[in-house]
Amino acid sequence: MITLNPGDQAPDFASQDQHGQTVRLSDLRGQRVALYFYPKDDTPGCTAQACSLRDGETELKAAGITVLGVSPDTEESHQRFAQKYELPFQLLADPDKQLAQSYGVWQEKKNYGRTYWGVVRTTFLIDAEGRVERIIRRPDTKNHAAQLLK
């Protein structure tokens, strides 16, 4: 399993957002990027997290942070989720889990005695040079924007 640490070069990627546009990390050089991985659109924890980031957008932009969300959902699912909650940032579709695997967040999980594979909720703050600045493991979904701004 891949393990990233602060100071490591963030893996580049090309992924489709909810509008079918290709987003590449390398195209965002010069900006700080909050790349947040979440398990599934329109579930309670994922919605709370997305809405925290939406509500903190002004402060995040002022800090020079571009938010990108990633889950295994499809572009269509992301489009519905973004419209329903008026999310102002891009959501990247990762149905083949390649992006999650490249960041080491596609892992075996256990819940109520059941073992399965899924996305471990994690946020990578990437600096303007494309290096991992900070990793927030198990973010506080209701206060995620404030966590990023600390």
C-alpha positions as CSV (number, residue, x, y, z in Angstrom):
1,M,0.0,0.0,0.0
2,I,1.2,3.5,-0.8
3,T,1.8,5.8,2.1
4,L,2.3,9.5,1.5
5,N,3.9,11.9,4.0
6,P,4.3,15.6,4.3
7,G,7.1,16.7,1.9
8,D,6.4,14.0,-0.6
9,Q,5.5,14.9,-4.2
10,A,1.8,14.5,-4.6
11,P,0.9,12.0,-7.4
12,D,-0.3,13.8,-10.5
13,F,-3.6,12.7,-12.0
14,A,-6.1,13.4,-14.7
15,S,-9.8,12.9,-13.7
16,Q,-13.2,14.0,-14.9
17,D,-15.2,16.4,-12.8
18,Q,-19.0,16.6,-12.5
19,H,-19.2,18.6,-15.8
20,G,-17.0,16.1,-17.7
21,Q,-14.0,18.5,-17.7
22,T,-10.5,16.9,-17.2
23,V,-8.8,18.1,-14.1
24,R,-5.0,17.6,-13.7
25,L,-3.1,18.3,-10.5
26,S,-0.2,19.6,-12.6
27,D,-2.4,22.3,-14.2
28,L,-3.0,23.7,-10.7
29,R,0.7,24.3,-9.9
30,G,1.1,27.7,-8.2
31,Q,-2.0,27.1,-6.1
32,R,-2.5,25.2,-2.9
33,V,-5.0,22.4,-3.3
34,A,-7.1,20.6,-0.7
35,L,-7.7,17.2,-2.3
36,Y,-10.3,15.5,-0.1
37,F,-11.3,11.9,-0.5
38,Y,-14.7,10.8,0.7
39,P,-16.6,7.5,0.5
40,K,-19.9,8.4,-1.2
41,D,-22.1,11.2,-2.5
42,D,-25.1,12.2,-0.5
43,T,-24.5,10.2,2.6
44,P,-24.7,12.0,6.0
45,G,-20.9,12.3,6.8
46,C,-20.0,13.1,3.2
47,T,-22.7,15.8,3.0
48,A,-21.7,17.4,6.2
49,Q,-18.0,17.5,5.0
50,A,-19.0,19.0,1.6
51,C,-21.2,21.6,3.2
52,S,-18.5,22.6,5.7
53,L,-16.1,23.2,2.8
54,R,-18.9,25.0,0.8
55,D,-19.6,27.3,3.8
56,G,-15.9,28.0,4.3
57,E,-15.2,28.7,0.6
58,T,-14.6,32.4,1.0
59,E,-12.0,31.9,3.8
60,L,-10.4,29.0,1.9
61,K,-10.1,31.0,-1.3
62,A,-8.6,33.9,0.7
63,A,-6.0,31.5,2.0
64,G,-5.3,30.5,-1.6
65,I,-6.7,27.0,-1.3
66,T,-8.6,25.3,-4.2
67,V,-10.9,22.5,-3.0
68,L,-11.2,19.3,-5.0
69,G,-13.4,16.4,-3.8
70,V,-12.8,12.8,-4.9
71,S,-15.0,9.7,-4.5
72,P,-15.6,6.5,-6.5
73,D,-19.0,7.9,-7.7
74,T,-19.7,8.7,-11.3
75,E,-19.8,12.2,-12.9
76,E,-23.6,12.0,-13.0
77,S,-23.8,11.3,-9.3
78,H,-21.3,14.1,-8.5
79,Q,-23.4,16.5,-10.7
80,R,-26.6,15.7,-8.7
81,F,-24.8,16.0,-5.3
82,A,-23.2,19.3,-6.3
83,Q,-26.5,20.8,-7.5
84,K,-28.4,19.5,-4.5
85,Y,-26.1,21.2,-2.0
86,E,-24.9,24.1,-4.2
87,L,-21.2,23.0,-4.0
88,P,-18.9,25.6,-5.6
89,F,-16.0,23.2,-6.1
90,Q,-15.1,20.4,-8.4
91,L,-15.9,16.8,-7.6
92,L,-13.7,14.2,-9.3
93,A,-15.1,10.9,-10.4
94,D,-12.9,7.9,-9.5
95,P,-15.0,4.8,-10.4
96,D,-11.9,2.7,-11.1
97,K,-10.4,3.8,-7.7
98,Q,-7.0,4.6,-9.4
99,L,-6.8,8.1,-7.9
100,A,-7.7,6.7,-4.4
101,Q,-5.1,4.0,-4.8
102,S,-2.4,6.4,-5.9
103,Y,-2.9,8.4,-2.7
104,G,-3.2,5.2,-0.5
105,V,-6.8,5.8,0.7
106,W,-8.4,2.8,-1.0
107,Q,-8.1,0.3,1.9
108,E,-9.7,-2.6,3.6
109,K,-12.2,-1.4,6.2
110,K,-14.3,-3.1,8.9
111,N,-17.8,-2.1,10.0
112,Y,-20.1,-4.1,12.3
113,G,-18.0,-7.2,11.8
114,R,-18.1,-6.9,8.0
115,T,-14.8,-6.5,6.0
116,Y,-14.9,-4.6,2.7
117,W,-12.8,-2.2,0.6
118,G,-13.5,1.5,0.5
119,V,-12.2,5.0,0.6
120,V,-10.7,6.1,4.0
121,R,-11.8,9.7,4.5
122,T,-8.6,11.7,4.2
123,T,-7.6,15.2,3.0
124,F,-4.2,16.1,1.4
125,L,-3.2,19.8,1.5
126,I,-0.9,20.2,-1.5
127,D,1.4,23.2,-1.8
128,A,2.0,25.4,-4.8
129,E,4.9,23.2,-5.9
130,G,2.9,20.0,-5.8
131,R,4.2,18.6,-2.6
132,V,2.1,17.3,0.3
133,E,2.0,20.0,2.9
134,R,-0.3,18.4,5.4
135,I,-2.5,15.3,5.7
136,I,-5.7,15.3,7.7
137,R,-6.7,11.7,8.5
138,R,-10.3,11.2,9.7
139,P,-11.3,14.8,9.3
140,D,-14.0,16.4,11.4
141,T,-16.7,16.4,8.8
142,K,-18.8,19.2,10.3
143,N,-15.7,21.5,10.8
144,H,-13.5,20.5,7.9
145,A,-13.0,24.0,6.5
146,A,-11.8,25.3,9.9
147,Q,-9.4,22.3,10.1
148,L,-7.9,23.2,6.8
149,L,-7.4,26.8,7.8
150,K,-5.5,26.0,11.0
